[in-house]
């Protein structure tokens, strides 16, 4: 349930929500204006999706298959998020959206490596190594 809520919050265009209040809109634009903040937000949001997907949805699969399913899920969510952002901004797709999707997929790869290391560590610490 948490994963579903996380995804809904992710794909909801924050800029659209904050526009209703001028003070919140100014705060949002100030905080998220630097490119590094935008990149960090994408990394964190999609890293969490990757971790939760692998641990909650795909834990019964072998690691490679879990990664491929998670990758497809992250890519799909990223496309939906970028689509909604473009609707709010009222402009066509451009290089920024492709960059964001690359960051999203990089976060997915990091989440895969994290889960893989956790599983290997658990296996080794339980004496099955």
N, C-alpha and C positions, 0 to 999 in steps of 0.2 A: 504494500500500500504506500509506503514511504517513497519507493522508487517511482511509482506512478505520479504522486504529488510533485516530486522533484522535477520530473519531466514536464508536467503541466506548467510549473513555474518557469522552467527554462524556455519553453517555446512562446510564452506570453511576452509580447514586446514591452519591455520595461519602459521604454521611452513613451509609449502610448499611455501607459498607466500614470506616469508621473506628469504628463502634460496637463492633467486636470487641475493641478495646484501649481501656481507659478513658483512658489518657494521650493517645493519639491523638485520641480522641473529644473530650476537653477542649480540646486544641489546635485541632482543626477548628472547634469551636463558638466558640472565642475569635476565631480569625482571620476566619471568615466571618460572624460575627454582625452587623457593621456593614452597613447597606444598601448603602453605596457600594461595598464590596468585592464584594458579590453582583452588583451592576450591572456593575462593571468586569469581573468574571469572565465574565459572559454576553457582554459586548461583545467581549472578547478571544477567547473560544472560538468565537463565531459569525463574527467577522471573519476568523479564520484559515480556517474552513470556506468562507466566501465567496471568499476569495482563492484557496485551493487548488482549489476547484471550477471557478472560471473559468479558471485557468491550466492545470489538468491534465485536466479533463473536457470543458469547453465552449469551449476556445480556438479551435476551428474554426468556431464560430458567430458570427453578427454580434453586436455588443455587447448589443443589446436582448434578443435571444433568449437569450443567455448569462445575462443578468441574470434573466430570467423563470424559467429553469430553476434557477438558483442560489437564487432566492427560494423556489420550490416546495420545493427540497431543504432549505433552512434552516428553513422553516416545518414541514416534516415531521419533521425531527430535533428541533426545538424541542417539537413536540407529544409525541413519544416521550419526550423527557427529562422534560417536565412530568408525563406520565403515570406514569413510574417514580418520580418524586419524591413524587407523591400516594400511590402505593402504599406507599412507605416510611413516609410521614407518617400514613397511614390517615385521610385527610380528603378531602372532596369538592373539586371545582374551585372557585376563587374569583378575586377580582380580582388577587391576586398572580401567578397563572399568566398572566393576560392581559397584565399589565404585563411579565412576563418575555418573553413572545412578542413584544411590541412592541419591547423592547430587542434581541432576537435579529434581528428584521427591520430594525431601524435599523443594526445591525452589518453586515447584508447589503448595505444601501444604501451604507454607507461603503466596503465592500470593492469594490462595483461602481465607485464613483467613483475609488477608488485604481487599479484595473485599467485603467479608461478613461484616466485621466491617464498611466499608464505606457505604454499603447499609443500615445497621442497624442504623448508625448515621444519614444518610439522612432521613430515615423513621421517626426516633424519633424527629429530628429537624423540620420536616414538620408538626408535630402534629398528625401523624397517629398512634403513639405508643399506 
